[in-house]
Amino acid sequence: MLKVDCLSVGPLQSNCYILHNDCNSAVIIDPGDDFNKIDNHVGRNNYSVEAIIFTHGHFDHIGAGELLFDKYLCKVYVHADDAQMLSDSYLNLS
């Protein structure tokens, strides 16, 4: 069964969702700027992070993405039109 955890993260308190199954495989959606909060939640629940999904490239949805990727070395998904926003502060409004 698929379950969803919702965390409010970053200065704008954006929603970050963690989808996980009974085997504790997890996908993080929109990891806003709060690496420690997300990482602590993953650790407390013994999740195995398989992927990060960005619904779009604004700063309040991508802030912890790089740190999470560096730690979990998982797949990253973003729409091709938003891919450049992940590394361009002008485009992601940060």
FENUR-V562408 format. One record per backbone hydrogen bond with DSSP energy under -0.5 kcal/mol. NH is the residue of the N-H (numbers start at 1). CO is the residue of the C=O. If there is no record, write none. Layout:
NH|CO + NH|CO
//
This chain:
3|20 + 5|18 + 7|16 + 9|7 + 9|14 + 13|10 + 14|9 + 16|7 + 17|29 + 18|5 + 19|17 + 19|27 + 20|3 + 21|25 + 24|21 + 26|48 + 27|19 + 28|51 + 29|17 + 29|27 + 30|28 + 30|53 + 32|30 + 34|32 + 38|34 + 39|35 + 40|36 + 41|37 + 42|38 + 43|39 + 44|40 + 45|41 + 46|43 + 47|42 + 48|24 + 49|47 + 50|26 + 50|48 + 51|26 + 52|75 + 53|28 + 54|77 + 55|53 + 59|92 + 61|58 + 62|58 + 62|59 + 63|59 + 64|31 + 65|31 + 65|62 + 66|62 + 68|64 + 69|65 + 70|66 + 71|67 + 72|68 + 73|69 + 75|50 + 77|52 + 79|54 + 82|79 + 83|79 + 83|80 + 85|82 + 86|82 + 86|83 + 87|84 + 88|84 + 89|87 + 92|88 + 93|89 + 94|89
//
